[in-house]
Amino acid sequence: MAFVGDANLIMGEITDSIEDYEAILTEVGRMAIDGCLPSTILKYLIENRGISGKAQLMAVFRNGFETNLGSVTCIGGWWIDGNSELDDSQIDDLLKPVLDGFINQKKLTSHCSRKSVE
């Protein structure tokens, strides 16, 4: 029987295998704020950052967009070559709410930070 601690340990092992992990989290956040679609971000991670494992991609989306693992598991049904269960537009439809939630949270946090300075 697996426990939450076990899942966090496994996720930690996955994220430890990603070079420049913290920088990548910042990059994907910026890409989302700049309006990039989820499929574009996934392709960037594969082509430019050399992340080829679906579990690694899920970890980047989970932590980069401050969400839960369940909301990004659909990445397992997508691949860059288009030969998978989900195509780009389907993965975009499934993950866009995750990115929108992240962007809205960042706007709220930014707005609150400015209010406290005023």
Number of C-alpha atoms within 10 A of each C-alpha: 3 6 8 8 9 11 11 11 12 12 16 12 12 17 20 12 11 18 12 11 16 13 11 16 19 12 15 22 22 14 17 21 16 10 12 15 18 25 22 16 18 26 18 16 19 17 12 9 15 12 19 15 13 18 17 19 22 24 24 24 27 19 15 22 22 16 16 14 14 9 15 21 19 17 20 16 14 20 20 16 9 10 10 11 12 17 16 19 12 15 22 17 13 18 20 17 13 22 26 15 14 19 19 13 14 14 13 12 12 11 11 11 11 10 9 7 6 5
